[in-house]
Amino acid sequence: MTDAMKAGLDAQAIPANAPEQPLERRAWEALRGCAGLAEGVLRERLGAGTGLSVARLEALHALYDQPAGLTMGQLARALRVTNANATALVDALARGGWVAREAVPGDRRKTRAGLTEGGRKSFAALRPGFAAAVADLFAELSPSETRLLHGLLSKLNGRLRAEQARLAQAERPAQATPVPPKPLGWGWV
């Protein structure tokens, strides 16, 4: 990463007149800023013509990769959102004709969502543009910088998942069986 890029990231993360912040706070601000900006760029590039939010595009992507469909819990884990968020995403996509639901045989409590034939064809047409737009987000980074960023974010993700599991367990000390942690994510619909 060039010095100019580093300076640009620092300038975006903290206003020039702000008092010096701890490195962790600056990193947090940069992470939040990048996530918000990336979503905005993707929404403008992809969502404008389709009426789809980035979260809905991500749900379609997850379902496209699973032709047999996913249960709401599986989709929630794939998207790192709550089951309620996954259900709301599927509701919206079903209203648009992208997704259909079916009962899971043998378990009337579960529902599986999958792309409709039209949804699969439409997303297949959108998918190359989606992949190009995501790749373009990292255009200023070299492949080694992108790998480093991925590794660092994966490490942070693992740490946060472990902390989330620990906190969930601390909230439920009387339970005999462990409860899986709630998914991470921004919870957009």
C-alpha positions in Angstrom: 0.0 0.0 0.0 1.4 3.4 -1.0 1.9 6.2 1.5 -0.8 8.2 -0.2 -3.3 5.4 0.2 -2.4 5.1 3.9 -2.8 8.8 4.3 -6.1 8.7 2.5 -7.4 5.9 4.7 -6.4 7.8 7.8 -7.9 11.0 6.5 -11.2 9.2 5.8 -11.4 7.5 9.2 -10.8 10.5 11.4 -11.6 14.2 10.9 -8.4 16.4 10.8 -9.4 18.4 13.9 -10.2 15.3 16.0 -7.9 14.5 18.9 -5.5 11.6 18.4 -7.4 8.3 18.9 -6.0 4.9 19.9 -5.0 2.7 16.9 -7.8 0.3 17.6 -10.4 3.1 17.5 -8.9 4.3 14.2 -9.0 0.7 12.8 -12.6 0.4 13.9 -13.6 3.6 12.2 -11.8 2.6 9.0 -13.5 -0.8 9.1 -17.0 0.7 9.6 -16.3 3.3 7.0 -15.1 0.8 4.4 -18.1 -1.4 5.0 -20.6 1.4 4.6 -18.8 2.8 1.5 -18.5 -0.6 -0.1 -22.2 -1.3 0.4 -23.1 2.1 -1.0 -20.9 1.6 -4.1 -22.4 -1.9 -4.7 -25.9 -0.6 -4.2 -25.4 2.2 -6.7 -23.7 -0.1 -9.3 -26.0 -3.1 -9.0 -29.2 -2.2 -7.2 -30.3 0.8 -9.1 -31.6 -1.2 -12.1 -32.8 -4.1 -10.2 -34.4 -2.7 -7.1 -32.3 -5.1 -5.0 -30.4 -4.2 -1.9 -26.9 -5.6 -1.4 -28.3 -7.9 1.3 -30.8 -9.3 -1.2 -28.1 -9.7 -3.8 -26.0 -11.6 -1.3 -29.0 -13.9 -0.5 -29.6 -14.6 -4.2 -25.9 -15.4 -4.5 -26.1 -17.8 -1.6 -29.2 -19.5 -3.0 -27.8 -19.6 -6.5 -24.8 -21.7 -5.2 -27.2 -24.2 -3.6 -29.6 -25.5 -6.3 -31.5 -27.6 -3.7 -32.1 -24.5 -1.6 -31.4 -23.6 2.0 -33.3 -23.6 5.2 -33.8 -20.2 6.9 -31.1 -21.2 9.4 -28.6 -22.3 6.7 -29.2 -19.1 4.8 -28.8 -17.0 8.0 -25.5 -18.7 8.7 -24.3 -18.2 5.1 -25.2 -14.5 5.2 -24.1 -14.1 8.9 -27.4 -12.6 9.9 -30.1 -13.6 12.3 -32.8 -16.1 11.3 -35.4 -13.2 11.4 -33.2 -11.2 8.9 -32.9 -14.2 6.6 -36.7 -14.7 6.8 -37.3 -11.0 5.9 -34.9 -11.3 3.0 -36.7 -14.4 1.7 -40.1 -12.7 2.2 -39.0 -9.7 0.0 -37.4 -11.9 -2.6 -40.5 -14.2 -2.8 -42.7 -11.1 -3.3 -40.5 -10.2 -6.3 -40.7 -13.7 -7.7 -37.0 -14.5 -7.2 -37.5 -17.1 -4.5 -40.0 -19.8 -3.6 -40.4 -21.6 -0.3 -41.2 -25.2 0.5 -41.7 -27.2 3.6 -38.8 -29.5 4.7 -40.1 -33.1 4.5 -40.1 -34.6 8.0 -39.8 -31.3 9.9 -42.9 -29.1 9.6 -41.1 -26.3 11.6 -38.5 -25.8 8.8 -38.9 -24.1 5.5 -36.4 -24.3 2.6 -36.0 -21.4 0.2 -34.7 -21.8 -3.3 -34.5 -19.7 -6.5 -37.4 -19.9 -8.9 -36.6 -20.7 -12.5 -37.0 -17.0 -13.3 -35.0 -16.0 -10.3 -32.1 -18.4 -11.3 -32.1 -17.1 -14.9 -32.2 -13.4 -13.8 -29.5 -13.8 -11.2 -27.3 -15.7 -13.7 -27.5 -12.6 -15.8 -26.6 -10.3 -12.8 -23.9 -12.5 -11.4 -21.0 -11.5 -13.7 -21.7 -7.8 -12.9 -21.9 -8.6 -9.2 -18.6 -10.4 -9.3 -16.9 -7.6 -11.3 -18.3 -4.9 -8.9 -17.0 -6.8 -5.9 -13.6 -7.3 -7.5 -13.5 -3.6 -8.4 -13.8 -2.7 -4.7 -10.3 -4.1 -4.3 -8.8 -2.6 -7.5 -6.4 -0.4 -5.5 -4.9 -3.4 -3.7 -2.4 -5.8 -5.1 -3.2 -9.5 -4.9 -0.8 -9.8 -1.9 -2.5 -6.9 -0.1 -5.9 -8.4 -0.8 -4.7 -11.8 0.6 -3.3 -10.0 3.7 -6.6 -8.0 4.2 -8.6 -11.3 3.8 -6.3 -13.0 6.3 -6.5 -10.2 8.9 -10.3 -9.9 8.6 -10.7 -13.7 8.8 -8.5 -13.6 12.0 -10.6 -10.8 13.5 -13.8 -12.6 12.4 -12.7 -15.8 14.2 -11.9 -13.8 17.4 -15.3 -12.1 17.3 -17.1 -15.4 16.8 -15.3 -16.9 19.7 -16.2 -13.9 21.9 -19.8 -14.0 20.7 -20.0 -17.7 21.6 -18.4 -17.0 25.0 -20.9 -14.2 25.7 -23.9 -16.3 24.6 -22.7 -19.2 26.9 -22.3 -16.8 29.8 -25.9 -15.6 29.3 -27.2 -19.1 29.5 -25.3 -20.9 32.4 -28.2 -23.1 33.3 -28.6 -24.7 29.9 -27.4 -28.3 29.6 -26.6 -28.1 25.8 -24.5 -25.3 24.3 -26.3 -22.8 22.1 -24.6 -21.8 18.8 -23.6 -18.2 18.6 -25.8 -15.7 16.8 -24.6 -14.9 13.3 -22.5 -11.8 12.8 -23.7 -9.3 10.3 -25.2 -5.9 9.8 -28.7 -7.3 9.5 -29.7 -5.5 6.4 -32.9 -6.4 4.5 
